[in-house]
Amino acid sequence: MKGFVDLHCHWLPGIDDGARTLEEGAEMLRRLHRAGFSHVVATPHIRPAMFENRAPDLLRRFVEILPLLRELPDQAELPEVSLSSEHFYDDLVFDELRAGRGLPFRLGTDFARTDFARTDGRTDGRTDGRTDARVGGTLLIEFHDLPGPGALERRLGELTSRGYLPLIAHPERYRELWRDPARLESALEAGAVALLDVAAVLGKYGAEPRRTAERLLELGLYEAACSDAHRPSDVDDAAAGIDWLFAQRGADEARFLLEEAPRSLLHDSIPA
């Protein structure tokens, strides 16, 4: 047990392009546990026109699955789990975020820890559309590509002004950063932090994302690393990326990216 925290994983079954069944999701969690993760956050997509999910839908699905996970016989092989979402950068999703209807890490962690998974499938009012408890917290966001200078910073500033800490998923995949990796610095200056998909360092997504990931690591622009696993085989790729991280960047940096920083971000604070 290494105590890593995976802030970005698609193990919650039957809700997006991640795990298709409970068995597949549970196998992902087992492999992540063997790779050293003691806590794994489900981050299904909220992406209009592709995955028509909203926070209440995801909460209901989590409620359905959580007791089923707890009935599995191999509890010692499963990490702790909680819920968030991968919020796609578009106007519809940002309207939801402005209204406080996103899924920051804080909400899903409280939800799992206090065990709201009732046997009747209800959620004690947590999915009734109220917004007061959902404003603020670390918020995972993704892009088709980074917007041009100025537009991204304005949107990030609006999120931070509402108490959110924007966590940018897999920036190494964005073509804008292939041309200029240092372009990410302006987003971080606007209040965001960056999350590495650790399998990228081995070329899983191609040569340009690999090169960009290495450069962003050299520049010290990542705050944390994750699996972004959608299938059990993705966990094996992430485990190999973790080995690379320890070998090439050293144990101190690897543990910071996989354990110390993610644990802080899970509770809405930027690690020192």
Residue frames as qw, qx, qy, qz and C-alpha x, y, z in Angstrom:
[[0.000, 0.888, 0.460, 0.000, 0.00, 0.00, 0.00],
 [0.491, 0.143, 0.026, 0.859, 1.61, 3.25, -1.16],
 [0.077, -0.651, -0.450, 0.607, -1.16, 5.72, -0.36],
 [0.109, 0.025, 0.429, 0.896, -1.48, 7.29, -3.82],
 [0.350, 0.562, 0.498, -0.561, -4.66, 9.22, -4.72],
 [0.260, 0.214, 0.689, 0.642, -6.08, 8.96, -8.25],
 [0.174, 0.446, 0.269, -0.836, -8.02, 12.15, -8.93],
 [0.521, 0.462, -0.251, -0.673, -9.20, 11.14, -12.41],
 [0.114, -0.093, 0.981, 0.126, -10.59, 7.71, -13.29],
 [0.593, 0.045, -0.267, -0.758, -13.62, 6.40, -15.20],
 [0.068, 0.059, -0.986, 0.143, -14.36, 3.33, -13.06],
 [0.457, 0.254, 0.514, -0.680, -18.04, 4.19, -12.38],
 [0.252, 0.085, 0.879, 0.397, -19.83, 1.79, -14.74],
 [0.172, 0.564, 0.782, 0.202, -22.49, 2.42, -17.34],
 [0.036, -0.845, -0.305, 0.438, -22.41, 6.22, -17.32],
 [0.229, 0.848, -0.283, -0.386, -19.94, 7.31, -20.05],
 [0.740, 0.523, -0.420, -0.051, -17.08, 5.81, -22.11],
 [0.144, -0.564, 0.755, -0.304, -15.47, 4.26, -19.04],
 [0.162, -0.068, 0.972, -0.155, -16.20, 0.94, -17.34],
 [0.460, -0.106, -0.557, -0.684, -19.14, -0.86, -18.93],
 [0.747, -0.380, -0.516, -0.179, -20.05, -3.15, -16.04],
 [0.585, -0.759, 0.206, -0.200, -19.63, -3.36, -12.29],
 [0.937, -0.149, 0.167, 0.267, -17.17, -6.21, -12.79],
 [0.623, 0.516, 0.024, 0.588, -15.02, -4.13, -15.13],
 [0.127, -0.853, 0.125, -0.491, -15.11, -1.14, -12.79],
 [0.780, -0.592, 0.193, -0.062, -14.18, -3.32, -9.82],
 [0.897, 0.093, 0.104, 0.420, -11.28, -4.83, -11.76],
 [0.323, 0.736, -0.074, 0.590, -10.00, -1.33, -12.52],
 [0.440, -0.799, 0.193, -0.362, -10.14, -0.53, -8.82],
 [0.930, -0.303, 0.143, 0.148, -8.30, -3.75, -7.90],
 [0.755, 0.350, 0.038, 0.553, -5.51, -2.98, -10.37],
 [0.047, 0.818, -0.106, 0.564, -5.27, 0.61, -9.15],
 [0.700, -0.676, 0.166, -0.162, -4.99, -0.66, -5.58],
 [0.925, -0.072, 0.138, 0.347, -2.17, -3.00, -6.62],
 [0.524, 0.587, 0.019, 0.616, -0.47, -0.05, -8.34],
 [0.396, -0.048, -0.418, 0.816, -0.43, 1.80, -5.01],
 [0.234, -0.390, -0.144, -0.879, -3.65, 3.85, -4.98],
 [0.095, -0.236, -0.835, 0.488, -5.52, 3.93, -1.67],
 [0.281, 0.619, 0.421, -0.601, -8.18, 6.41, -2.89],
 [0.225, 0.146, 0.677, 0.685, -9.71, 6.61, -6.38],
 [0.298, 0.459, 0.255, -0.797, -12.11, 9.33, -7.52],
 [0.438, 0.475, 0.723, 0.246, -14.73, 8.47, -10.14],
 [0.027, 0.532, -0.072, -0.843, -14.75, 11.31, -12.68],
 [0.460, 0.471, 0.715, 0.234, -17.36, 10.53, -15.36],
 [0.202, 0.154, 0.321, 0.913, -17.83, 13.05, -18.14],
 [0.230, 0.755, 0.454, -0.415, -20.24, 15.96, -18.10],
 [0.164, -0.273, 0.517, 0.795, -20.06, 16.82, -21.81],
 [0.568, 0.509, 0.316, -0.565, -23.19, 17.95, -23.69],
 [0.677, 0.563, -0.268, -0.391, -23.97, 16.25, -27.03],
 [0.475, 0.386, -0.790, 0.039, -21.67, 13.36, -26.10],
 [0.383, -0.218, -0.834, 0.332, -22.43, 12.40, -22.51],
 [0.291, -0.590, -0.214, -0.723, -25.64, 14.04, -21.32],
 [0.574, -0.358, -0.631, 0.379, -24.85, 13.69, -17.63],
 [0.162, -0.757, 0.092, -0.626, -25.59, 16.17, -14.90],
 [0.023, -0.409, 0.723, -0.556, -24.58, 16.13, -11.25],
 [0.710, -0.131, 0.378, -0.579, -27.86, 14.52, -10.05],
 [0.902, 0.276, -0.261, -0.204, -27.47, 11.70, -12.60],
 [0.515, 0.449, -0.656, 0.320, -23.94, 10.94, -11.48],
 [0.278, -0.354, 0.625, -0.638, -24.83, 11.07, -7.81],
 [0.858, -0.005, 0.152, -0.490, -27.70, 8.66, -8.35],
 [0.842, 0.344, -0.416, -0.002, -25.44, 6.25, -10.24],
 [0.217, 0.466, -0.700, 0.496, -22.82, 6.43, -7.50],
 [0.570, -0.242, 0.455, -0.640, -25.55, 5.69, -4.93],
 [0.932, 0.141, -0.085, -0.323, -26.56, 2.60, -6.89],
 [0.746, 0.416, -0.486, 0.183, -23.01, 1.27, -7.26],
 [0.053, -0.619, 0.595, -0.509, -21.51, 2.02, -3.85],
 [0.729, -0.288, 0.475, -0.400, -23.41, -0.65, -1.88],
 [0.950, 0.295, -0.069, -0.070, -22.73, -3.19, -4.66],
 [0.441, 0.623, -0.544, 0.349, -19.01, -2.54, -4.30],
 [0.318, -0.507, 0.601, -0.530, -19.32, -3.06, -0.57],
 [0.912, -0.052, 0.240, -0.328, -20.88, -6.46, -1.16],
 [0.717, 0.511, -0.472, 0.032, -17.89, -7.76, -3.11],
 [0.909, -0.380, -0.128, 0.112, -15.90, -10.40, -1.21],
 [0.745, 0.118, -0.088, 0.651, -12.48, -8.85, -1.84],
 [0.142, -0.974, -0.167, -0.063, -12.83, -5.59, 0.11],
 [0.598, -0.626, 0.225, 0.447, -9.16, -5.63, 1.11],
 [0.557, 0.088, 0.500, 0.657, -8.24, -5.33, -2.59],
 [0.166, 0.783, 0.444, 0.404, -10.35, -2.23, -3.20],
 [0.273, 0.101, -0.223, 0.930, -9.32, 1.38, -2.53],
 [0.093, 0.598, 0.493, -0.625, -11.52, 4.00, -0.93],
 [0.252, 0.407, 0.585, 0.654, -13.68, 5.69, -3.56],
 [0.091, 0.609, 0.353, -0.705, -15.43, 9.02, -4.02],
 [0.445, 0.638, 0.581, 0.240, -17.14, 10.97, -6.78],
 [0.016, -0.597, 0.086, 0.797, -16.44, 14.02, -8.91],
 [0.684, 0.622, 0.382, -0.010, -16.75, 14.70, -12.64],
 [0.442, -0.106, 0.391, 0.800, -14.72, 15.69, -15.68],
 [0.256, 0.794, 0.361, -0.416, -16.41, 18.95, -16.70],
 [0.572, 0.341, 0.433, 0.608, -16.05, 19.84, -20.39],
 [0.123, -0.438, -0.031, 0.890, -15.21, 23.44, -21.23],
 [0.065, 0.410, 0.600, 0.684, -18.21, 24.81, -23.12],
 [0.220, -0.316, 0.056, -0.921, -20.87, 27.43, -22.48],
 [0.728, -0.372, -0.396, -0.418, -23.53, 24.95, -21.33],
 [0.757, -0.228, -0.499, 0.355, -21.29, 23.36, -18.71],
 [0.289, 0.126, -0.296, 0.902, -20.00, 26.73, -17.55],
 [0.437, -0.429, -0.149, -0.777, -23.58, 27.90, -17.04],
 [0.820, -0.367, -0.435, -0.070, -24.06, 24.85, -14.80],
 [0.633, -0.057, -0.407, 0.657, -20.89, 25.68, -12.89],
 [0.015, -0.340, 0.092, -0.936, -21.92, 29.32, -12.43],
 [0.645, -0.428, -0.194, -0.603, -25.18, 28.05, -10.92],
 [0.354, -0.484, 0.699, -0.389, -23.26, 25.80, -8.54],
 [0.920, 0.080, 0.172, -0.343, -24.37, 22.58, -10.23],
 [0.528, 0.543, -0.652, 0.020, -20.98, 20.98, -10.79],
 [0.934, -0.327, -0.143, 0.005, -19.35, 18.12, -8.92],
 [0.106, 0.778, -0.547, 0.292, -16.21, 19.32, -7.13],
 [0.528, 0.150, -0.801, 0.239, -14.12, 16.79, -5.24],
 [0.133, -0.189, 0.594, -0.771, -15.29, 18.09, -1.87],
 [0.711, -0.034, 0.051, -0.700, -18.94, 17.14, -2.42],
 [0.847, 0.140, -0.474, -0.194, -18.20, 13.61, -3.60],
 [0.381, 0.255, -0.756, 0.467, -15.74, 12.94, -0.79],
 [0.343, -0.136, 0.501, -0.783, -18.23, 14.00, 1.88],
 [0.790, 0.070, -0.176, -0.584, -20.90, 11.99, 0.12],
 [0.757, 0.160, -0.633, 0.024, -18.88, 8.75, 0.19],
 [0.228, 0.249, -0.720, 0.607, -17.46, 9.21, 3.67],
 [0.385, -0.065, 0.473, -0.790, -20.81, 9.84, 5.35],
 [0.078, 0.117, 0.985, 0.102, -22.43, 6.91, 3.48],
 [0.453, 0.268, 0.141, -0.839, -25.53, 8.41, 1.91],
 [0.362, 0.117, -0.800, -0.464, -26.10, 5.24, -0.14],
 [0.570, -0.043, 0.514, -0.639, -29.51, 4.28, 1.21],
 [0.325, 0.059, 0.937, 0.117, -31.10, 0.96, 0.39],
 [0.429, 0.668, 0.559, -0.238, -34.12, 2.67, -1.16],
 [0.557, 0.390, 0.383, 0.625, -31.92, 4.47, -3.70],
 [0.027, -0.965, -0.192, -0.175, -32.69, 7.94, -2.37],
 [0.622, 0.282, -0.219, 0.697, -29.96, 10.41, -1.55],
 [0.380, -0.610, -0.435, 0.542, -31.21, 12.46, 1.38],
 [0.141, 0.943, 0.199, -0.225, -31.82, 15.50, -0.85],
 [0.429, -0.528, 0.404, 0.611, -28.31, 15.61, -2.30],
 [0.268, 0.095, 0.693, 0.663, -29.62, 15.35, -5.87],
 [0.163, 0.725, 0.643, -0.185, -32.63, 17.64, -5.65],
 [0.386, 0.696, 0.277, 0.538, -31.06, 20.46, -7.65],
 [0.342, -0.927, -0.062, 0.144, -30.14, 22.71, -4.73],
 [0.633, 0.617, -0.158, 0.439, -27.00, 24.70, -5.42],
 [0.291, -0.904, 0.200, -0.242, -25.96, 26.23, -2.12],
 [0.771, -0.496, 0.387, 0.101, -23.69, 23.34, -1.05],
 [0.860, 0.259, 0.309, 0.313, -22.02, 22.91, -4.41],
 [0.318, 0.916, -0.107, 0.223, -20.26, 26.20, -5.00],
 [0.172, -0.806, 0.551, -0.128, -16.53, 26.04, -4.48],
 [0.855, -0.225, 0.465, 0.035, -13.99, 23.24, -4.30],
 [0.198, -0.411, 0.726, 0.514, -11.46, 21.63, -6.60],
 [0.708, 0.515, 0.260, -0.408, -13.11, 21.21, -9.99],
 [0.521, -0.129, 0.698, 0.475, -11.76, 18.94, -12.75],
 [0.506, 0.730, 0.088, -0.451, -12.13, 20.50, -16.20],
 [0.606, -0.011, 0.618, 0.500, -11.15, 19.38, -19.71],
 [0.271, 0.680, -0.139, -0.667, -10.94, 21.10, -23.09],
 [0.842, 0.508, 0.172, 0.061, -11.10, 20.23, -26.76],
 [0.644, 0.271, -0.122, 0.705, -8.02, 22.45, -26.93],
 [0.304, -0.501, -0.325, 0.743, -6.89, 25.42, -24.88],
 [0.248, 0.907, 0.337, 0.035, -8.69, 28.64, -25.90],
 [0.501, 0.587, -0.059, 0.633, -6.65, 31.56, -27.14],
 [0.364, -0.041, -0.420, 0.831, -4.84, 34.00, -24.85],
 [0.228, -0.135, 0.116, -0.957, -7.23, 36.00, -22.71],
 [0.697, -0.203, -0.355, -0.589, -10.35, 33.85, -23.15],
 [0.733, -0.136, -0.646, 0.167, -9.07, 30.99, -21.01],
 [0.300, 0.049, -0.511, 0.804, -7.78, 33.27, -18.28],
 [0.377, -0.227, 0.017, -0.898, -11.11, 35.13, -18.07],
 [0.790, -0.230, -0.426, -0.375, -13.07, 31.92, -17.63],
 [0.666, -0.069, -0.611, 0.423, -10.64, 30.55, -15.08],
 [0.074, 0.165, -0.350, 0.919, -10.81, 33.83, -13.20],
 [0.583, -0.287, -0.155, -0.745, -14.58, 33.60, -13.09],
 [0.821, -0.202, -0.532, -0.036, -14.37, 30.10, -11.62],
 [0.510, 0.002, -0.540, 0.670, -11.82, 31.10, -9.00],
 [0.169, -0.273, 0.152, -0.935, -13.92, 34.13, -8.04],
 [0.753, -0.290, -0.218, -0.549, -16.72, 31.69, -7.20],
 [0.616, -0.539, 0.512, -0.260, -14.47, 29.70, -4.91],
 [0.980, 0.193, 0.054, 0.002, -13.46, 26.95, -7.33],
 [0.324, -0.631, 0.616, 0.342, -9.94, 25.63, -7.78],
 [0.808, 0.497, -0.119, -0.294, -9.82, 24.61, -11.47],
 [0.572, -0.377, 0.697, 0.212, -7.82, 21.44, -12.11],
 [0.555, 0.588, -0.342, -0.479, -6.93, 21.12, -15.81],
 [0.896, -0.035, 0.443, -0.017, -7.04, 17.50, -16.98],
 [0.783, 0.084, 0.449, 0.422, -4.22, 16.12, -19.17],
 [0.170, 0.890, -0.082, -0.415, -2.86, 19.42, -20.59],
 [0.327, -0.418, 0.711, 0.462, -0.17, 17.45, -22.45],
 [0.461, 0.370, 0.780, 0.206, -2.83, 16.36, -24.96],
 [0.257, 0.877, 0.283, -0.290, -3.74, 19.90, -26.07],
 [0.700, 0.466, 0.214, 0.497, -2.24, 20.93, -29.41],
 [0.002, 0.960, -0.035, 0.277, -1.82, 24.52, -28.22],
 [0.557, -0.739, 0.378, 0.027, 0.72, 23.26, -25.69],
 [0.882, 0.129, 0.285, 0.353, 2.51, 21.07, -28.23],
 [0.455, 0.738, 0.056, 0.495, 3.55, 24.31, -29.91],
 [0.077, 0.602, -0.359, 0.709, 4.33, 26.18, -26.71],
 [0.598, -0.338, -0.702, 0.189, 4.29, 24.19, -23.44],
 [0.250, -0.118, -0.398, 0.875, 5.02, 27.35, -21.45],
 [0.293, -0.353, -0.345, -0.819, 1.60, 28.66, -22.58],
 [0.585, -0.472, -0.659, -0.008, 0.18, 26.73, -19.63],
 [0.375, -0.110, -0.443, 0.807, 1.81, 29.19, -17.23],
 [0.202, -0.204, -0.054, -0.956, -0.80, 31.89, -17.88],
 [0.664, -0.375, -0.509, -0.400, -3.58, 29.46, -16.96],
 [0.655, -0.285, -0.561, 0.418, -1.81, 28.61, -13.73],
 [0.182, 0.041, -0.219, 0.958, -1.30, 32.31, -12.98],
 [0.426, -0.309, -0.266, -0.808, -5.08, 32.72, -13.38],
 [0.557, -0.339, 0.468, -0.596, -5.58, 30.28, -10.51],
 [0.943, 0.105, -0.179, -0.260, -5.66, 26.83, -12.12],
 [0.423, -0.520, 0.739, 0.066, -3.50, 23.77, -11.45],
 [0.614, 0.431, -0.530, -0.395, -2.54, 21.02, -13.92],
 [0.803, -0.196, 0.520, -0.216, -3.04, 17.24, -13.77],
 [0.165, 0.487, -0.788, -0.338, -0.76, 14.82, -15.64],
 [0.962, 0.081, 0.012, -0.259, -2.14, 11.64, -17.21],
 [0.465, -0.643, 0.591, 0.144, 0.83, 9.56, -16.13],
 [0.803, 0.186, 0.533, 0.191, 0.62, 7.12, -19.05],
 [0.452, 0.891, 0.010, -0.030, 1.43, 10.00, -21.42],
 [0.218, -0.807, 0.526, 0.159, 5.10, 9.88, -20.40],
 [0.570, -0.152, 0.779, 0.213, 5.39, 6.49, -22.13],
 [0.111, 0.213, -0.589, -0.772, 3.84, 7.69, -25.39],
 [0.300, 0.362, 0.865, -0.176, 0.37, 6.18, -24.92],
 [0.348, 0.794, 0.376, -0.327, -1.22, 9.14, -26.73],
 [0.653, 0.695, 0.088, 0.289, 1.58, 9.70, -29.23],
 [0.667, 0.110, -0.143, 0.723, 4.94, 11.40, -29.50],
 [0.036, 0.583, 0.015, 0.812, 3.75, 15.00, -29.10],
 [0.641, -0.676, -0.098, -0.351, 1.83, 14.43, -25.83],
 [0.883, -0.250, -0.163, 0.362, 4.83, 12.46, -24.51],
 [0.502, 0.295, -0.079, 0.810, 7.25, 15.24, -25.40],
 [0.210, -0.658, -0.069, -0.719, 4.93, 17.88, -23.95],
 [0.788, -0.576, -0.195, -0.097, 4.45, 15.93, -20.73],
 [0.792, -0.100, -0.156, 0.582, 8.20, 15.67, -20.27],
 [0.261, 0.436, -0.009, 0.861, 8.62, 19.39, -20.93],
 [0.452, -0.686, -0.140, -0.552, 5.84, 20.36, -18.50],
 [0.854, -0.440, -0.201, 0.193, 7.48, 18.17, -15.87],
 [0.630, 0.124, -0.095, 0.760, 10.80, 19.92, -16.49],
 [0.013, -0.532, -0.057, -0.845, 9.08, 23.30, -16.11],
 [0.105, -0.129, -0.758, 0.631, 7.46, 22.18, -12.86],
 [0.354, -0.086, -0.154, -0.918, 3.96, 23.00, -14.10],
 [0.615, -0.281, -0.686, -0.269, 2.14, 19.87, -12.92],
 [0.411, -0.498, 0.409, -0.645, 0.51, 19.79, -9.52],
 [0.691, -0.130, 0.647, -0.295, -0.55, 16.13, -9.56],
 [0.245, 0.260, -0.827, -0.435, -0.69, 12.95, -11.66],
 [0.723, 0.080, 0.402, -0.556, -3.55, 10.51, -12.34],
 [0.464, 0.004, 0.856, 0.227, -4.49, 7.37, -14.29],
 [0.494, 0.367, -0.145, -0.774, -7.46, 8.65, -16.36],
 [0.127, -0.059, 0.978, 0.153, -8.20, 4.94, -16.74],
 [0.637, 0.124, -0.120, -0.751, -11.23, 3.88, -18.79],
 [0.920, 0.072, -0.341, -0.178, -10.46, 0.14, -18.95],
 [0.840, -0.501, 0.161, 0.131, -8.45, -2.29, -16.80],
 [0.803, 0.240, 0.107, 0.534, -5.63, -2.29, -19.36],
 [0.136, 0.851, -0.037, 0.506, -5.31, 1.49, -18.92],
 [0.627, -0.756, 0.167, -0.087, -4.36, 0.89, -15.29],
 [0.889, -0.093, 0.196, 0.403, -1.44, -1.24, -16.45],
 [0.475, 0.627, 0.084, 0.612, -0.28, 1.65, -18.65],
 [0.267, -0.883, 0.075, -0.378, -0.60, 4.03, -15.69],
 [0.832, -0.515, 0.159, 0.133, 1.42, 1.67, -13.47],
 [0.779, 0.206, 0.150, 0.572, 4.20, 1.65, -16.06],
 [0.169, 0.792, 0.046, 0.584, 4.05, 5.46, -16.17],
 [0.578, -0.799, 0.087, -0.143, 4.37, 5.56, -12.39],
 [0.878, -0.206, 0.162, 0.401, 7.52, 3.42, -12.62],
 [0.529, 0.530, 0.125, 0.650, 8.89, 5.89, -15.19],
 [0.183, -0.891, -0.032, -0.413, 8.06, 8.82, -12.92],
 [0.742, -0.645, 0.151, 0.098, 9.99, 7.32, -10.01],
 [0.832, 0.004, 0.232, 0.504, 12.94, 6.37, -12.21],
 [0.453, 0.516, 0.219, 0.693, 13.19, 9.60, -14.21],
 [0.127, -0.776, -0.051, -0.616, 11.95, 12.27, -11.80],
 [0.185, 0.271, -0.713, 0.620, 12.89, 10.74, -8.46],
 [0.313, -0.408, -0.845, 0.148, 10.90, 9.44, -5.52],
 [0.067, -0.392, -0.397, 0.827, 10.28, 12.84, -3.91],
 [0.286, 0.202, -0.265, -0.899, 8.67, 14.37, -6.99],
 [0.382, -0.137, -0.835, -0.373, 6.77, 11.18, -7.84],
 [0.259, -0.420, -0.796, 0.351, 5.27, 10.92, -4.36],
 [0.071, 0.342, 0.183, -0.919, 4.38, 14.60, -4.41],
 [0.354, 0.131, -0.466, -0.800, 2.50, 14.21, -7.70],
 [0.505, -0.136, -0.806, -0.278, 0.80, 10.94, -6.75],
 [0.489, -0.429, -0.708, 0.273, 0.16, 11.31, -3.04],
 [0.252, -0.364, -0.358, 0.822, 0.86, 14.60, -1.30],
 [0.136, 0.114, -0.202, -0.963, -0.59, 17.02, -3.85],
 [0.394, -0.277, -0.706, -0.520, -3.63, 14.91, -4.82],
 [0.384, -0.463, -0.734, 0.316, -4.55, 14.46, -1.18],
 [0.090, -0.355, -0.211, 0.906, -4.47, 18.24, -0.69],
 [0.239, 0.022, -0.445, -0.863, -6.46, 18.87, -3.89],
 [0.340, -0.358, -0.857, -0.147, -9.03, 16.30, -2.79],
 [0.310, -0.664, -0.551, 0.399, -9.71, 18.64, 0.13],
 [0.194, 0.911, 0.298, 0.211, -9.63, 21.84, -1.92],
 [0.303, -0.892, 0.202, 0.269, -6.20, 23.20, -1.07],
 [0.648, 0.678, -0.315, 0.146, -3.08, 23.78, -3.13],
 [0.874, -0.335, -0.111, 0.332, -0.14, 21.91, -1.59],
 [0.202, -0.919, 0.243, 0.235, 2.82, 23.96, -0.42]]
